[in-house]
Amino acid sequence: MPGVHDLALFALAVLIVNATPGVDMAFTLLATLKGGVRAGLAAAAGIASGCIVHTLAAAFGLAALLAASSTAFTLVKWAGALYLLWLAFGMLRAGLRNAPASASAADPAGPAGAPPRNVAALFRQGFTTNVLNPKVALFFLALLPQFIDADAPSKTLAFLFLGAWFIVQGCAFLAAFVLLVAPLRHVPARPGVARALNLAGAGLFGLLAARLALTEHAAP
């Protein structure tokens, strides 16, 4: 692809980013542990679709708005934090029930050990958690230009190429992650494991929501 450089270094950077624990990995992990491979892959596909939005935003300048406007950044930031809190509340409610009978709207996969109620819902949740994270948009805007030549014939095409690379590699990483952790579902469960998983998920997503809400807008 003309106009880009150091693709090996770019691939390494993407690997490090994907392997760093965050909202996307946490959501994929919980979906897999509670719903199995099918649930985990649905969550991963939703996250990858969210990255498509961030790629288009970076390529066509929408992400620059988040970098330049503190108001736009704050609005997206709080929308993302509130959505994560909504997910956390659903998991907390499921964890506090004595015998969860059905999945809550915010529960990624329903009661532990049961098949996912709706993989389309998992896909939508993965997509939403990714799109409503302004840090991902700013990351794309900060990382991709470093691997685009100053004299690239089409910077938009270069952005799209690197974004597509990021999405494919990230999707492959999450798929491998799902296959790696899925066998843990077959470990004999003790009473209270389902509740503990829901409560742990609620705490994790609450923490991630707080961290996102406390993120400061950096001046361009």
C-alpha positions as a LaTeX table, in Angstrom:
\begin{tabular}{lrrr}
\hline
Residue & $x$ (\AA) & $y$ (\AA) & $z$ (\AA) \\
\hline
Met1 & 0.00 & 0.00 & 0.00 \\
Pro2 & 1.71 & 3.24 & $-1.11$ \\
Gly3 & 1.80 & 6.02 & 1.43 \\
Val4 & 2.38 & 3.91 & 4.56 \\
His5 & 5.57 & 2.70 & 6.23 \\
Asp6 & 6.95 & 0.57 & 9.09 \\
Leu7 & 4.11 & $-1.94$ & 8.95 \\
Ala8 & 5.97 & $-4.43$ & 11.15 \\
Leu9 & 6.21 & $-1.79$ & 13.87 \\
Phe10 & 2.55 & $-0.94$ & 13.35 \\
Ala11 & 1.58 & $-4.61$ & 13.77 \\
Leu12 & 3.58 & $-4.76$ & 17.02 \\
Ala13 & 1.89 & $-1.60$ & 18.31 \\
Val14 & $-1.54$ & $-3.05$ & 17.50 \\
Leu15 & $-0.67$ & $-6.29$ & 19.30 \\
Ile16 & 0.37 & $-4.40$ & 22.42 \\
Val17 & $-2.81$ & $-2.33$ & 22.33 \\
Asn18 & $-5.00$ & $-5.41$ & 21.91 \\
Ala19 & $-3.24$ & $-7.26$ & 24.74 \\
Thr20 & $-3.65$ & $-4.37$ & 27.18 \\
Pro21 & $-6.66$ & $-4.99$ & 29.47 \\
Gly22 & $-9.51$ & $-2.57$ & 28.93 \\
Val23 & $-13.22$ & $-2.30$ & 28.26 \\
Asp24 & $-13.17$ & $-4.39$ & 25.07 \\
Met25 & $-11.20$ & $-7.27$ & 26.59 \\
Ala26 & $-13.27$ & $-7.22$ & 29.78 \\
Phe27 & $-16.55$ & $-7.36$ & 27.85 \\
Thr28 & $-15.30$ & $-10.19$ & 25.63 \\
Leu29 & $-14.02$ & $-12.13$ & 28.64 \\
Leu30 & $-17.30$ & $-11.91$ & 30.55 \\
Ala31 & $-19.37$ & $-12.76$ & 27.49 \\
Thr32 & $-17.22$ & $-15.84$ & 26.84 \\
Leu33 & $-17.22$ & $-17.09$ & 30.42 \\
Lys34 & $-20.99$ & $-16.75$ & 30.67 \\
Gly35 & $-22.05$ & $-17.75$ & 27.17 \\
Gly36 & $-19.22$ & $-19.69$ & 25.56 \\
Val37 & $-17.42$ & $-19.31$ & 22.25 \\
Arg38 & $-20.48$ & $-18.15$ & 20.31 \\
Ala39 & $-21.17$ & $-15.37$ & 22.82 \\
Gly40 & $-17.53$ & $-14.29$ & 22.94 \\
Leu41 & $-17.23$ & $-14.13$ & 19.16 \\
Ala42 & $-20.43$ & $-12.10$ & 18.95 \\
Ala43 & $-19.01$ & $-9.60$ & 21.44 \\
Ala44 & $-15.71$ & $-9.48$ & 19.53 \\
Ala45 & $-17.54$ & $-8.89$ & 16.23 \\
Gly46 & $-19.44$ & $-5.99$ & 17.76 \\
Ile47 & $-16.19$ & $-4.47$ & 19.03 \\
Ala48 & $-14.60$ & $-4.86$ & 15.60 \\
Ser49 & $-17.61$ & $-3.11$ & 14.04 \\
Gly50 & $-17.12$ & $-0.25$ & 16.48 \\
Cys51 & $-13.52$ & 0.04 & 15.29 \\
Ile52 & $-14.85$ & 0.44 & 11.74 \\
Val53 & $-16.68$ & 3.55 & 12.92 \\
His54 & $-13.51$ & 4.90 & 14.54 \\
Thr55 & $-11.51$ & 4.19 & 11.36 \\
Leu56 & $-13.98$ & 6.12 & 9.22 \\
Ala57 & $-14.02$ & 8.92 & 11.78 \\
Ala58 & $-10.23$ & 9.20 & 11.71 \\
Ala59 & $-10.09$ & 8.96 & 7.92 \\
Phe60 & $-12.70$ & 11.62 & 7.29 \\
Gly61 & $-11.81$ & 13.98 & 10.12 \\
Leu62 & $-14.61$ & 13.30 & 12.60 \\
Ala63 & $-12.18$ & 12.17 & 15.27 \\
Ala64 & $-10.42$ & 15.51 & 14.94 \\
Leu65 & $-13.56$ & 17.09 & 16.37 \\
Leu66 & $-13.12$ & 15.12 & 19.59 \\
Ala67 & $-9.51$ & 16.21 & 19.75 \\
Ala68 & $-10.32$ & 19.88 & 19.15 \\
Ser69 & $-13.61$ & 20.28 & 21.05 \\
Ser70 & $-13.73$ & 19.66 & 24.78 \\
Thr71 & $-17.53$ & 19.81 & 24.64 \\
Ala72 & $-17.80$ & 17.04 & 22.04 \\
Phe73 & $-15.27$ & 14.95 & 23.94 \\
Thr74 & $-17.15$ & 15.40 & 27.22 \\
Leu75 & $-20.50$ & 14.46 & 25.69 \\
Val76 & $-19.16$ & 11.24 & 24.19 \\
Lys77 & $-17.18$ & 10.48 & 27.35 \\
Trp78 & $-20.22$ & 10.72 & 29.61 \\
Ala79 & $-22.39$ & 8.77 & 27.20 \\
Gly80 & $-19.83$ & 5.96 & 27.29 \\
Ala81 & $-19.50$ & 6.09 & 31.08 \\
Leu82 & $-23.26$ & 5.96 & 31.58 \\
Tyr83 & $-23.56$ & 3.00 & 29.23 \\
Leu84 & $-20.87$ & 1.11 & 31.17 \\
Leu85 & $-22.71$ & 1.91 & 34.40 \\
Trp86 & $-25.90$ & 0.53 & 32.88 \\
Leu87 & $-24.10$ & $-2.72$ & 32.06 \\
Ala88 & $-22.66$ & $-2.80$ & 35.59 \\
Phe89 & $-26.11$ & $-2.27$ & 37.12 \\
Gly90 & $-27.55$ & $-5.17$ & 35.14 \\
Met91 & $-24.77$ & $-7.48$ & 36.31 \\
Leu92 & $-25.11$ & $-6.27$ & 39.90 \\
Arg93 & $-28.84$ & $-6.94$ & 39.86 \\
Ala94 & $-28.27$ & $-10.43$ & 38.46 \\
Gly95 & $-25.58$ & $-11.09$ & 41.07 \\
Leu96 & $-27.80$ & $-10.04$ & 43.97 \\
Arg97 & $-30.65$ & $-12.30$ & 42.94 \\
Asn98 & $-30.72$ & $-15.59$ & 44.84 \\
Ala99 & $-31.49$ & $-17.66$ & 41.73 \\
Pro100 & $-31.22$ & $-15.72$ & 38.46 \\
Ala101 & $-33.98$ & $-17.01$ & 36.21 \\
Ser102 & $-33.46$ & $-14.87$ & 33.19 \\
Ala103 & $-30.91$ & $-12.52$ & 31.75 \\
Ser104 & $-31.24$ & $-8.84$ & 32.41 \\
Ala105 & $-31.12$ & $-6.42$ & 29.52 \\
Ala106 & $-27.56$ & $-5.44$ & 30.42 \\
Asp107 & $-26.32$ & $-8.95$ & 31.19 \\
Pro108 & $-23.99$ & $-9.97$ & 28.34 \\
Ala109 & $-24.95$ & $-13.64$ & 28.32 \\
Gly110 & $-27.56$ & $-14.39$ & 30.93 \\
Pro111 & $-27.03$ & $-16.84$ & 33.79 \\
Ala112 & $-23.60$ & $-18.47$ & 33.84 \\
Gly113 & $-23.58$ & $-21.80$ & 32.04 \\
Ala114 & $-26.62$ & $-21.00$ & 29.89 \\
Pro115 & $-26.37$ & $-20.29$ & 26.17 \\
Pro116 & $-26.49$ & $-16.62$ & 25.23 \\
Arg117 & $-30.05$ & $-15.38$ & 24.97 \\
Asn118 & $-29.38$ & $-13.32$ & 21.89 \\
Val119 & $-26.03$ & $-13.00$ & 20.12 \\
Ala120 & $-27.40$ & $-9.97$ & 18.27 \\
Ala121 & $-27.75$ & $-8.22$ & 21.64 \\
Leu122 & $-24.15$ & $-9.13$ & 22.48 \\
Phe123 & $-23.03$ & $-7.74$ & 19.13 \\
Arg124 & $-24.89$ & $-4.48$ & 19.78 \\
Gln125 & $-23.43$ & $-4.17$ & 23.28 \\
Gly126 & $-19.90$ & $-4.76$ & 22.04 \\
Phe127 & $-20.42$ & $-2.22$ & 19.28 \\
Thr128 & $-21.83$ & 0.39 & 21.67 \\
Thr129 & $-19.14$ & 0.03 & 24.32 \\
Asn130 & $-16.48$ & 0.56 & 21.66 \\
Val131 & $-18.12$ & 3.44 & 19.77 \\
Leu132 & $-18.92$ & 5.38 & 22.95 \\
Asn133 & $-15.31$ & 5.36 & 24.11 \\
Pro134 & $-13.72$ & 8.63 & 22.93 \\
Lys135 & $-10.29$ & 7.33 & 23.97 \\
Val136 & $-10.49$ & 4.82 & 21.12 \\
Ala137 & $-11.26$ & 7.58 & 18.61 \\
Leu138 & $-8.36$ & 9.69 & 19.86 \\
Phe139 & $-6.10$ & 6.65 & 19.84 \\
Phe140 & $-6.84$ & 6.06 & 16.15 \\
Leu141 & $-6.21$ & 9.72 & 15.43 \\
Ala142 & $-2.90$ & 9.63 & 17.31 \\
Leu143 & $-1.54$ & 6.27 & 16.15 \\
Leu144 & $-2.42$ & 5.96 & 12.48 \\
Pro145 & $-0.82$ & 9.22 & 11.22 \\
Gln146 & 2.56 & 8.08 & 12.56 \\
Phe147 & 2.63 & 5.37 & 9.89 \\
Ile148 & 1.44 & 7.50 & 6.97 \\
Asp149 & 3.99 & 9.17 & 4.68 \\
Ala150 & 3.89 & 12.94 & 4.57 \\
Asp151 & 3.75 & 12.77 & 0.78 \\
Ala152 & 1.19 & 9.94 & 0.62 \\
Pro153 & $-0.88$ & 10.24 & $-2.59$ \\
Ser154 & $-4.09$ & 9.76 & $-0.60$ \\
Lys155 & $-4.01$ & 10.12 & 3.15 \\
Thr156 & $-7.64$ & 9.03 & 3.37 \\
Leu157 & $-6.87$ & 5.71 & 1.69 \\
Ala158 & $-3.83$ & 5.30 & 3.92 \\
Phe159 & $-6.00$ & 5.87 & 7.00 \\
Leu160 & $-8.52$ & 3.32 & 5.74 \\
Phe161 & $-5.80$ & 0.77 & 5.00 \\
Leu162 & $-4.22$ & 1.06 & 8.45 \\
Gly163 & $-7.64$ & 1.06 & 10.10 \\
Ala164 & $-8.60$ & $-2.12$ & 8.25 \\
Trp165 & $-5.31$ & $-3.71$ & 9.33 \\
Phe166 & $-6.03$ & $-2.75$ & 12.94 \\
Ile167 & $-9.54$ & $-4.21$ & 12.75 \\
Val168 & $-8.48$ & $-7.52$ & 11.18 \\
Gln169 & $-5.58$ & $-8.01$ & 13.59 \\
Gly170 & $-7.68$ & $-6.97$ & 16.57 \\
Cys171 & $-10.50$ & $-9.30$ & 15.57 \\
Ala172 & $-8.05$ & $-12.19$ & 15.20 \\
Phe173 & $-6.60$ & $-11.43$ & 18.64 \\
Leu174 & $-10.02$ & $-11.37$ & 20.31 \\
Ala175 & $-11.06$ & $-14.58$ & 18.54 \\
Ala176 & $-7.92$ & $-16.31$ & 19.84 \\
Phe177 & $-8.59$ & $-14.86$ & 23.30 \\
Val178 & $-12.14$ & $-16.27$ & 23.23 \\
Leu179 & $-10.89$ & $-19.74$ & 22.26 \\
Leu180 & $-8.26$ & $-19.57$ & 25.01 \\
Val181 & $-10.61$ & $-18.69$ & 27.86 \\
Ala182 & $-13.69$ & $-20.64$ & 26.73 \\
Pro183 & $-12.49$ & $-23.97$ & 28.26 \\
Leu184 & $-12.63$ & $-22.33$ & 31.69 \\
Arg185 & $-16.42$ & $-22.59$ & 31.45 \\
His186 & $-16.15$ & $-26.37$ & 31.77 \\
Val187 & $-14.42$ & $-26.23$ & 35.14 \\
Pro188 & $-16.92$ & $-27.66$ & 37.66 \\
Ala189 & $-18.76$ & $-24.70$ & 39.14 \\
Arg190 & $-19.38$ & $-24.36$ & 42.86 \\
Pro191 & $-22.47$ & $-22.72$ & 44.34 \\
Gly192 & $-22.18$ & $-18.98$ & 44.15 \\
Val193 & $-19.83$ & $-18.90$ & 41.15 \\
Ala194 & $-22.50$ & $-17.37$ & 38.91 \\
Arg195 & $-23.24$ & $-14.71$ & 41.51 \\
Ala196 & $-19.55$ & $-13.98$ & 42.02 \\
Leu197 & $-19.01$ & $-13.64$ & 38.28 \\
Asn198 & $-21.87$ & $-11.15$ & 37.97 \\
Leu199 & $-20.70$ & $-9.14$ & 40.99 \\
Ala200 & $-17.10$ & $-9.11$ & 39.74 \\
Gly201 & $-18.30$ & $-7.97$ & 36.31 \\
Ala202 & $-20.39$ & $-5.22$ & 37.89 \\
Gly203 & $-17.39$ & $-3.99$ & 39.87 \\
Leu204 & $-15.11$ & $-4.12$ & 36.85 \\
Phe205 & $-17.46$ & $-2.22$ & 34.57 \\
Gly206 & $-18.18$ & 0.30 & 37.33 \\
Leu207 & $-14.44$ & 0.88 & 37.69 \\
Leu208 & $-14.01$ & 1.26 & 33.92 \\
Ala209 & $-16.92$ & 3.73 & 33.84 \\
Ala210 & $-15.30$ & 5.81 & 36.59 \\
Arg211 & $-11.94$ & 5.75 & 34.81 \\
Leu212 & $-13.55$ & 6.90 & 31.58 \\
Ala213 & $-15.51$ & 9.65 & 33.36 \\
Leu214 & $-12.31$ & 10.96 & 34.95 \\
Thr215 & $-10.45$ & 11.11 & 31.63 \\
Glu216 & $-9.38$ & 14.67 & 30.90 \\
His217 & $-9.56$ & 16.26 & 27.47 \\
Ala218 & $-6.07$ & 16.98 & 26.22 \\
Ala219 & $-5.61$ & 20.25 & 24.37 \\
Pro220 & $-4.80$ & 19.73 & 20.68 \\
\hline
\end{tabular}
